Amino acid sequence: RFTNTWTLTRYEKNGVAQDISGATYTYNVYNNGTLKQTVEGSVFGFATRTVTDGTWSFLNDDEDVRIILRSDNTVYNIQRLASKELWLKRTSGSDTYTYFFEGN
């Protein structure tokens, strides 16, 4: 179920929704342990698009997922994984971040 095209629909920091209206974040996740992160948006009125290749792997009996993009190695706790819903949570210092994705 993790292999899919996931689009970020909501993002919270410490339970407070953050504004993501200026960009679209998409993960294309493949069976072979690779993924592509695509970020599209607008900077000073100019369209931007960045595609980054990465890898993923399950940890802790598939309760967590490690995503590596460039030198960024992040472990997320999988809060929900359904055919069209993915919720990931991570903690950094005293802050908790939750990412809500919709699948295709």
C-alpha positions as CSV (number, residue, x, y, z in Angstrom):
1,R,0.0,0.0,0.0
2,F,2.9,2.4,0.5
3,T,3.8,2.3,-3.2
4,N,1.6,4.9,-4.7
5,T,1.6,8.6,-5.8
6,W,1.0,10.6,-2.6
7,T,0.1,14.3,-2.6
8,L,0.4,16.4,0.6
9,T,-3.0,17.8,1.5
10,R,-2.3,19.0,5.1
11,Y,0.6,19.6,7.3
12,E,0.6,20.3,11.1
13,K,3.2,21.6,13.5
14,N,2.4,20.8,17.1
15,G,-1.3,20.2,16.1
16,V,-1.6,23.6,14.3
17,A,-2.3,23.5,10.5
18,Q,0.4,25.2,8.5
19,D,-0.1,27.0,5.2
20,I,1.0,24.9,2.2
21,S,-1.1,26.8,-0.4
22,G,1.9,28.1,-2.3
23,A,3.3,24.7,-3.3
24,T,2.3,21.2,-4.2
25,Y,4.3,18.3,-2.7
26,T,4.1,14.9,-4.3
27,Y,5.9,11.6,-3.6
28,N,6.0,8.9,-6.3
29,V,6.9,5.7,-4.3
30,Y,8.1,2.6,-6.1
31,N,8.3,-1.1,-5.1
32,N,12.1,-1.2,-5.5
33,G,12.7,1.1,-2.6
34,T,13.1,4.3,-4.6
35,L,11.0,7.4,-4.7
36,K,10.7,10.8,-6.4
37,Q,9.8,14.0,-4.5
38,T,8.3,16.7,-6.7
39,V,7.8,20.2,-5.4
40,E,5.9,22.7,-7.6
41,G,5.1,26.2,-6.7
42,S,5.7,29.9,-7.4
43,V,8.5,32.1,-6.3
44,F,8.1,35.8,-7.0
45,G,5.5,35.0,-9.6
46,F,7.7,32.5,-11.5
47,A,6.7,28.8,-11.6
48,T,9.2,26.5,-10.0
49,R,9.5,22.7,-10.1
50,T,12.1,20.6,-8.3
51,V,12.4,16.8,-8.6
52,T,14.6,14.9,-6.1
53,D,15.4,11.2,-6.2
54,G,15.5,9.3,-3.0
55,T,15.0,6.0,-1.2
56,W,12.7,4.5,1.4
57,S,12.6,1.5,3.7
58,F,10.3,0.2,6.5
59,L,11.6,0.0,10.0
60,N,10.3,-1.5,13.3
61,D,8.0,-4.1,11.8
62,D,6.7,-1.6,9.2
63,E,5.6,0.9,11.9
64,D,8.1,3.5,10.7
65,V,9.5,4.5,7.3
66,R,12.9,6.0,6.6
67,I,13.0,8.4,3.7
68,I,16.4,9.6,2.4
69,L,16.4,12.6,0.0
70,R,19.9,14.0,-0.8
71,S,21.6,14.0,2.6
72,D,18.3,14.3,4.5
73,N,17.7,11.0,6.4
74,T,14.3,11.2,8.2
75,V,12.4,8.5,10.0
76,Y,8.6,9.0,10.2
77,N,6.1,7.0,12.3
78,I,3.3,5.8,10.1
79,Q,0.1,7.0,11.8
80,R,-2.3,5.7,9.0
81,L,-1.7,3.8,5.8
82,A,-4.7,3.0,3.7
83,S,-5.2,2.8,-0.1
84,K,-5.8,6.5,-0.4
85,E,-4.6,7.9,2.9
86,L,-1.1,8.2,4.4
87,W,-0.4,10.0,7.6
88,L,3.3,10.4,8.7
89,K,4.6,11.9,12.0
90,R,8.0,12.9,13.1
91,T,9.5,14.7,16.1
92,S,12.3,17.2,16.0
93,G,13.4,18.6,19.3
94,S,10.2,19.6,21.1
95,D,8.2,20.0,17.9
96,T,5.9,17.3,16.3
97,Y,5.1,17.4,12.6
98,T,2.3,15.5,11.0
99,Y,1.9,15.1,7.3
100,F,-1.4,14.1,5.6
101,F,-1.2,12.7,2.1
102,E,-3.9,11.6,-0.4
103,G,-3.1,8.7,-2.7
104,N,-4.1,8.2,-6.3
